[in-house]
Amino acid sequence: MPSSKTVSDAVATRRSVRAFLPTEVDEALIRRVLAQASWAPSGGNLQPWQLIVLKNEPLEELKAIMRRRLIDKPNGETEDGEAVDFKIYPSPLEGVDRARRLAMGVALYEALGIGKDDAAARQAWHHRNFDFFGAPVALFFYVNRKHNGPQWADIGMYMQSLMLLLREQGLDSCPQEAWARYAHTVNAFLKPSPDWILYCGFAIGYADDRHPVNQFERARAGVEEFASFRGFRSD
């Protein structure tokens, strides 16, 4: 995908890419955008984000571990320590939240030609998360256990800044909370401080624009669904 020359372009062309080309990504470029993204706002300037970045042999080693792990625990069951430290989605997922998530799943699997009753194909596709969808660079985001909601929000602002800066360079990404379901396995390999919680994985690379999973139409709620205006002339 071409580079984005304006912030508006970057916002409009950013999407969670789920099929990457094997094209090499320049290490200096990655280091530069990671540093640029650090100017994202953070309350009290705590800059609470912690990253572990993988490429080449370490990345391939982790992916091999995960291939074996997915055979043993294909759904990230928790009885052997793969417990998630936080709820990825509200439980139960209801109302408009449930409707939006279901609509997203329908669009994705229709683009892939996977039927709603084909559980095996759906699971196989989901497992591609743990290959980072073929991306040549992978990040893991961690947050300190003592940090609270505001610091998690700060990490989100860092991630959004990073995604837009990557688009400026013609690169794409995919934030992947699915990795939190295998925190025990990831932590055993990466050996982070015990004070850190694995928040998500994050794939970086050049999108395979011909792959149907990167082409389906995405939807967003209209402004009137999430914003109310007071004191404006149109009131």
C-alpha positions as CSV (number, residue, x, y, z in Angstrom):
1,M,0.0,0.0,0.0
2,P,1.4,3.4,-0.9
3,S,2.6,5.7,1.9
4,S,0.2,8.3,3.4
5,K,1.2,11.9,3.0
6,T,-1.3,13.4,5.4
7,V,-2.7,12.5,8.8
8,S,-6.1,12.2,7.2
9,D,-4.7,9.7,4.7
10,A,-3.0,7.7,7.4
11,V,-6.2,7.5,9.4
12,A,-8.3,6.5,6.4
13,T,-5.9,3.8,5.1
14,R,-5.0,2.3,8.4
15,R,-6.6,-1.1,9.0
16,S,-5.8,-4.3,10.9
17,V,-3.8,-6.1,8.1
18,R,-4.1,-9.9,8.3
19,A,-1.9,-10.9,5.4
20,F,1.6,-9.5,4.9
21,L,4.2,-9.9,2.3
22,P,7.6,-11.4,3.2
23,T,9.3,-8.1,2.2
24,E,12.1,-7.1,4.6
25,V,11.5,-4.1,6.9
26,D,14.4,-1.8,7.5
27,E,15.5,-1.9,11.1
28,A,16.5,1.8,11.2
29,L,13.0,2.7,10.1
30,I,11.4,0.6,12.9
31,R,13.6,2.2,15.5
32,R,12.8,5.7,14.1
33,V,9.0,5.3,14.2
34,L,9.1,3.7,17.6
35,A,10.9,6.8,18.8
36,Q,8.6,9.2,17.0
37,A,5.5,7.5,18.5
38,S,6.9,8.1,22.0
39,W,5.7,11.7,21.7
40,A,2.2,10.4,22.2
41,P,0.5,12.0,25.2
42,S,0.7,10.3,28.6
43,G,-0.7,11.5,31.9
44,G,2.1,12.9,34.1
45,N,4.6,11.9,31.3
46,L,4.8,8.4,32.8
47,Q,5.3,7.0,29.3
48,P,4.0,3.6,30.6
49,W,4.5,1.6,27.4
50,Q,7.0,-1.3,27.4
51,L,7.8,-3.1,24.2
52,I,9.7,-6.2,23.1
53,V,10.5,-6.2,19.4
54,L,11.3,-9.4,17.5
55,K,12.6,-10.2,14.0
56,N,14.4,-13.0,12.3
57,E,15.6,-15.9,14.5
58,P,13.9,-15.0,17.7
59,L,10.6,-14.4,15.9
60,E,10.8,-17.7,14.1
61,E,11.7,-19.5,17.3
62,L,8.6,-18.1,19.1
63,K,6.4,-18.9,16.1
64,A,7.6,-22.5,16.2
65,I,6.9,-22.7,19.9
66,M,3.4,-21.4,19.3
67,R,2.7,-23.9,16.5
68,R,3.4,-26.7,19.0
69,R,1.4,-25.0,21.7
70,L,-1.6,-24.6,19.5
71,I,-1.8,-28.3,19.0
72,D,-1.9,-28.8,22.8
73,K,-4.1,-25.9,23.7
74,P,-5.9,-24.7,20.5
75,N,-8.2,-22.3,22.4
76,G,-5.9,-21.0,25.0
77,E,-7.5,-22.9,27.9
78,T,-6.5,-21.6,31.3
79,E,-6.1,-24.7,33.4
80,D,-2.3,-24.9,32.9
81,G,-1.5,-21.2,33.5
82,E,-2.6,-19.6,30.2
83,A,-4.9,-17.3,32.1
84,V,-5.5,-13.8,30.7
85,D,-4.7,-11.0,33.2
86,F,-7.6,-8.9,31.9
87,K,-10.9,-9.2,30.1
88,I,-10.4,-8.6,26.4
89,Y,-14.2,-8.1,25.9
90,P,-17.0,-7.4,28.3
91,S,-18.7,-10.5,29.5
92,P,-21.4,-11.0,28.5
93,L,-21.1,-9.0,25.2
94,E,-24.5,-7.5,24.6
95,G,-26.4,-4.9,22.6
96,V,-24.6,-2.8,20.1
97,D,-21.2,-4.2,21.2
98,R,-22.2,-7.7,20.3
99,A,-23.8,-6.6,17.0
100,R,-20.7,-4.7,15.9
101,R,-18.4,-7.6,16.7
102,L,-20.6,-10.1,14.9
103,A,-20.8,-7.9,11.9
104,M,-17.0,-7.7,11.8
105,G,-16.7,-11.4,12.0
106,V,-19.2,-12.0,9.2
107,A,-17.4,-9.6,6.9
108,L,-14.0,-11.1,7.6
109,Y,-15.1,-14.8,7.1
110,E,-17.2,-14.0,4.0
111,A,-14.1,-12.3,2.5
112,L,-12.2,-15.5,3.2
113,G,-14.9,-17.8,1.8
114,I,-15.3,-19.6,5.2
115,G,-18.8,-20.6,6.1
116,K,-20.3,-19.9,9.5
117,D,-20.5,-23.6,10.3
118,D,-17.0,-24.4,9.3
119,A,-15.5,-24.4,12.8
120,A,-12.2,-26.0,11.7
121,A,-11.5,-23.4,9.0
122,R,-12.4,-20.6,11.4
123,Q,-10.0,-21.9,14.1
124,A,-7.2,-22.5,11.5
125,W,-7.6,-18.9,10.4
126,H,-7.6,-17.6,14.0
127,H,-4.4,-19.5,14.6
128,R,-2.7,-17.3,11.9
129,N,-2.7,-14.6,14.6
130,F,0.2,-16.6,16.2
131,D,2.2,-16.5,12.9
132,F,1.7,-12.7,13.0
133,F,-0.1,-13.2,9.6
134,G,3.3,-13.6,8.0
135,A,4.6,-10.2,9.1
136,P,8.4,-9.9,9.3
137,V,8.5,-7.8,12.5
138,A,6.5,-8.4,15.7
139,L,6.1,-6.4,18.9
140,F,4.7,-7.3,22.3
141,F,3.2,-4.5,24.4
142,Y,3.4,-4.8,28.2
143,V,2.0,-2.8,31.0
144,N,3.1,-2.7,34.6
145,R,0.7,-4.4,37.0
146,K,0.6,-1.3,39.2
147,H,-0.7,0.8,36.4
148,N,-4.3,1.6,36.1
149,G,-6.9,2.5,33.3
150,P,-5.3,5.9,32.5
151,Q,-2.0,4.3,31.8
152,W,-3.6,1.6,29.6
153,A,-5.2,4.5,27.7
154,D,-1.8,6.1,27.2
155,I,-0.5,2.8,25.7
156,G,-3.5,3.0,23.3
157,M,-2.4,6.5,22.2
158,Y,1.1,5.3,21.7
159,M,-0.2,2.4,19.6
160,Q,-2.4,4.7,17.4
161,S,0.5,7.1,16.9
162,L,2.7,4.2,15.9
163,M,0.2,2.8,13.4
164,L,-0.2,6.2,11.7
165,L,3.5,6.7,11.5
166,L,3.9,3.3,9.9
167,R,1.3,4.3,7.3
168,E,3.3,7.4,6.6
169,Q,6.1,5.0,5.6
170,G,3.9,2.8,3.5
171,L,3.9,0.1,6.2
172,D,0.9,-1.6,7.8
173,S,0.2,-3.3,11.2
174,C,-2.2,-5.4,13.2
175,P,-2.7,-5.0,16.9
176,Q,-3.5,-8.5,18.3
177,E,-5.0,-9.0,21.7
178,A,-5.3,-12.7,20.9
179,W,-1.7,-13.1,22.2
180,A,-2.9,-12.3,25.7
181,R,-4.6,-15.7,25.8
182,Y,-1.1,-17.3,25.6
183,A,0.7,-15.0,28.0
184,H,2.2,-17.9,30.0
185,T,3.9,-19.3,26.8
186,V,5.0,-15.9,25.5
187,N,6.4,-14.9,28.9
188,A,8.3,-18.1,29.2
189,F,10.1,-17.3,26.0
190,L,10.5,-13.5,26.4
191,K,11.2,-13.5,30.1
192,P,9.8,-10.1,30.9
193,S,9.8,-8.7,34.5
194,P,7.1,-10.4,36.6
195,D,5.7,-6.9,37.1
196,W,4.6,-6.7,33.5
197,I,1.3,-7.9,32.0
198,L,1.2,-8.9,28.4
199,Y,-1.3,-6.6,26.7
200,C,-1.1,-7.6,23.1
201,G,1.0,-8.6,20.1
202,F,1.5,-6.3,17.2
203,A,2.5,-7.2,13.6
204,I,4.4,-4.9,11.3
205,G,5.1,-5.3,7.6
206,Y,4.0,-4.6,4.1
207,A,0.4,-5.5,3.4
208,D,-0.5,-8.1,0.8
209,D,-3.1,-5.9,-1.0
210,R,-4.3,-8.7,-3.2
211,H,-5.3,-10.9,-0.3
212,P,-9.1,-10.8,0.2
213,V,-8.8,-10.4,4.0
214,N,-7.3,-7.0,3.4
215,Q,-10.0,-5.9,1.0
216,F,-13.4,-6.4,2.8
217,E,-15.4,-3.3,3.6
218,R,-15.1,-2.0,7.1
219,A,-17.8,-0.1,8.9
220,R,-17.8,2.7,11.5
221,A,-20.7,4.2,13.5
222,G,-21.9,7.6,12.4
223,V,-20.9,10.6,14.5
224,E,-24.5,10.9,15.7
225,E,-24.3,7.4,17.3
226,F,-21.5,8.3,19.7
227,A,-21.4,12.1,20.0
228,S,-23.9,14.7,21.2
229,F,-23.5,18.4,20.4
230,R,-24.5,21.2,22.8
231,G,-24.3,24.9,22.2
232,F,-23.8,24.6,18.4
233,R,-25.9,26.6,15.9
234,S,-27.5,23.4,14.6
235,D,-29.0,22.5,17.9
